[in-house]
Amino acid sequence: MYHFWFPKTKYIITLFFSMLTPLLLSFLSLSTPNDHTRWTQTKACCVLMGQGSSSSASWPGLGAGIGGKSHFCQTGDLTLTLPDECLAWVFGKLGCHDRSNCSLVCKRWRHVDSKSRQRLALVAGSDISPWLPSLFSRFSSISVLSLKCSRKLASIDDDSLARIPTLLPSLKKLKLKGCVDITDNGLRAFSTHRPPLLTKLSFVSCGVGSRGIVSLLLNCPSLKDLTLKRLRKLDAQNTPLLLQDQEEEEHQQSYFSNKLNANSCYSRNKLERLCLKDLHNARLFIPLLCSYAQTLKTLIVCRSSGNWDPVLLESLQTPSSIMEIQVENVQMGDPGLLAISTSCPHLQVLYLSRATDCTDDGLSAIANSCRQLRKLHIDAWSRFGSQAISEAGFLSIATKCPRLQEVVLMGVPITVSSLTVLASSCPVLERMALCNTDSVGDMEMQFIGAKFTALKKLCVKNCAISDSGVKAVGEGCPSLVKLKVKRCRGVTQATVSKLKIKRRCLMVSVDSGSMLLDGDELDLEEEGMVPSALPNTNASGSTSSRTHVICSSRGALLLRSTFENALQLHRRRRSNSNVHNLHVRI
């Protein structure tokens, strides 16, 4: 046995055995030994930790076996008696860098690491292509492979991608990012091997088009999850993802035409999750959605241009099995919500983030048809600053969806009346977030503390609350375990400290932007920049422009810090000028 010792190997070995000892003790405690055997087992663990070797001879029954002193003095390796399963378990608890160093300690550790490693992430430059066969032969048990490369550099090519299924027969998840040199030909060569266990595929900023993606959909029988993000070639080709046309072509040209004929329908019936991000032609995906409407369970569309109302109306014409829909920064309105309501009766999760044309009528259609809704996220942002979604739209869902467990409202005006309906209609509500609205004040917080007994997590962001509202929530909500307050300028450090002392089991998270220092509020009001933090009980239900100029962005924090620094500098100059004038008068 040979050793390659590194500077940190000593500490890695110490960590190794400190993590291994509880596992060994749990294995040894499975039996019910007598006192003599228990002493023997305890001494064995101590010797594995490198402790108490001088007193091992005084313990009975410890000859040259596992706990014997002479055995470890002769070999010097404390891991020889450990099974490979224990070594693999400890390797799984180490970080990537430490695990790579440990794999070079000896031949046995290298073998255990090679056979037990499940995930592998590589920088997929073109210079790594000659080394892929030897690398994958070493880690033949890899099930999750991630290949990432900068779009400015040359990546691995089609030939390297085509060899992956034969080198990694246990591959389940594959992610390609920035591999611009991989084309449709490489995907078709990859799919001809028909990887039997491949369930998840992700393509980000790659040079693939519609033909390669369709080939994967037809030839990967276990594929369930597909993610497409920033595929510029797919947008440039302007070719719809038609499964039927390419299926007929592959019947004529492919060597595996008989197998494809037998399994093509089976492969198309497996896709359950489809994620589309940063794509610029919505109509390309109508055939794809129509083909998988009966099996798809999760649909995610983010920052994809084009009008998605006709896409959803054309692809969701019959009842489907979709249970989760996420729409973010997409041109979609009430017709799209109407299509979702008619074709997704089992919908449980709905995310509407900055959907441009959605109104209360679309939410009412969702409430009438999707009674099993459990999670609701609404970001009521509009392109022209108008209030598209109001309190009435949320009330329709709160009234007819009693299974709601999570509610996140951003920019939606909420008052005590809507909270009353929510508390009475949704008794199992556990998580709630209210953000970017001036209609939420201390009165609403007092109502939340009094009526929402099942609430476990509460987040309040950029709302007009003060210390009394936070105190009311802390005194109520018996099931609350986490309270998060962000950008609420009326909350002070003293109230937060008292709440942490009073309810030690409650985790309170308050950012520095929510804290008012002594005299800051008075100075700001004197300058006429910030109105009083007292809530307006006669709020009309519309959010003010003050809370929506720049919200939920890093730019807001930078702008606010710059603004506060300017105010402090102005106050200092004014105080210095007052002192100077006083001296002059004297």
Secondary structure, 3 states (H helix, E strand, C coil): CCCCCCCCHHHHHHHHHHHHHHHHHHHHCCCCCCHHHHHHHHHHHHHHCCCCHHHHHHCCCCCCCCCCHHHHHHHCCCCCCCCHHHHHHHHHHCCHHHHHHHCCCCHHHHHHHHHHCCEEEEECEHHHHHHHHHHHHHCCCCCEEEEECCCCCCECCHHHHHCHHHHCCCCCEEEEECCCCCCHHHHHHHHCCCCCCCCEEEEECCCCCHHHHHHHHHHCCCCCEEEEECCHHHHHHCCCCCHHHHHHHHHHHCCCHHHHHHHHHHHHCCCCEEEEECCCCHHHHHHHHHHCCCCCCEEEEECCCCEHHHHHHHHCCCCCCCCEEEEECCECEHHHHHHHHHHCCCCCEEEEECCCECCHHHHHHHHHHCCCCCEEEEECCCCCCCCCCCHHHHHHHHHHCCCCCEEEEECCCCCHHHHHHHHHHCCCCCEEEEEEECCCCHHHHHHHHHHCCCCCEEEEEEECCEHHHHHHHHHCCCCCCEEEEECCCEECHHHHHHHHHHCCCCEEEECHHHECCCCHHHHHHHHCCCCCCCCCCCCCCCCCHHHCCCCCCHHHHHHHHHHHHHHHHHHHHHHHHHHHHHHHHC
